[in-house]
């Protein structure tokens, strides 16, 4: 059973640092400047894996409110473009 203790506001100083949203700022800037029909190649920086670039790209797109799609190249880069709006099927 967990033990619940009431603490004062200074206890927040003991918290671990949270996610670094400032690391995604280049992704957010790129996504806001992305126009329809434009494709941008994203090459992960040194020390960044392709998986980390995908995660940062997806999270930045959600933060900005953009529907972006990406695909991997054979060279280990990502191609990013704006997603086409999904068409609804008509009921007959």
C-alpha positions as CSV (number, residue, x, y, z in Angstrom):
1,X,0.0,0.0,0.0
2,X,1.5,3.4,-0.9
3,X,2.1,6.0,1.8
4,X,0.7,9.4,1.0
5,X,2.3,12.4,2.7
6,X,1.3,16.1,2.4
7,X,4.3,18.3,1.5
8,X,4.8,22.0,0.8
9,X,5.5,23.6,-2.6
10,X,9.3,23.5,-2.2
11,X,9.1,19.7,-2.8
12,X,8.9,20.4,-6.5
13,X,12.6,21.2,-6.5
14,X,13.2,17.5,-6.0
15,X,11.5,16.5,-9.3
16,X,13.5,15.0,-12.1
17,X,13.8,17.2,-15.2
18,X,11.0,16.6,-17.7
19,X,11.1,16.1,-21.4
20,X,13.1,18.7,-23.2
21,X,10.6,20.2,-25.5
22,X,13.1,22.8,-26.6
23,X,15.0,19.9,-28.4
24,X,12.0,19.7,-30.8
25,X,12.0,23.4,-31.7
26,X,13.8,22.8,-35.1
27,X,11.1,20.2,-35.9
28,X,8.3,22.6,-35.0
29,X,9.8,25.4,-37.0
30,X,10.2,23.1,-40.0
31,X,6.6,21.8,-39.8
32,X,5.1,25.3,-39.5
33,X,7.0,26.4,-42.6
34,X,6.0,23.2,-44.6
35,X,3.5,24.0,-47.3
36,X,1.2,21.7,-49.3
37,X,3.1,19.7,-51.9
38,X,6.5,20.4,-50.4
39,X,8.7,17.5,-49.3
40,X,11.6,18.0,-46.8
41,X,14.4,15.6,-46.1
42,X,15.4,15.3,-42.4
43,X,18.8,13.8,-41.8
44,X,19.3,12.9,-38.1
45,X,22.1,14.8,-36.4
46,X,25.2,13.0,-35.0
47,X,24.1,11.0,-31.9
48,X,20.5,11.0,-32.9
49,X,19.0,7.8,-34.2
50,X,16.4,7.5,-36.9
51,X,13.9,6.3,-34.3
52,X,14.5,9.4,-32.2
53,X,14.0,11.6,-35.2
54,X,10.7,9.9,-36.0
55,X,9.5,10.3,-32.4
56,X,10.6,14.0,-32.3
57,X,8.9,14.6,-35.6
58,X,5.6,13.0,-34.5
59,X,5.5,14.8,-31.2
60,X,6.4,18.1,-32.8
61,X,3.6,17.7,-35.3
62,X,1.1,17.1,-32.5
63,X,2.4,20.1,-30.6
64,X,2.0,22.3,-33.7
65,X,-1.3,20.7,-34.8
66,X,-0.1,19.6,-38.2
67,X,-0.9,16.3,-39.9
68,X,2.5,15.3,-41.3
69,X,3.5,12.0,-42.9
70,X,7.0,10.7,-43.3
71,X,8.9,7.8,-44.9
72,X,12.4,6.4,-44.6
73,X,14.9,6.7,-47.4
74,X,17.6,4.1,-48.2
75,X,20.2,6.6,-47.0
76,X,18.8,6.7,-43.4
77,X,16.9,9.9,-43.7
78,X,13.3,10.9,-43.4
79,X,11.1,12.5,-46.1
80,X,8.4,14.6,-44.5
81,X,5.3,16.0,-46.2
82,X,1.8,17.2,-45.2
83,X,-0.7,14.4,-45.0
84,X,-3.6,14.5,-47.4
85,X,-7.0,14.9,-45.8
86,X,-8.8,11.6,-45.6
87,X,-11.9,11.4,-47.8
88,X,-15.0,10.0,-46.2
89,X,-16.9,7.4,-48.0
90,X,-20.5,8.1,-48.9
91,X,-23.1,5.8,-47.6
92,X,-25.4,4.4,-50.1
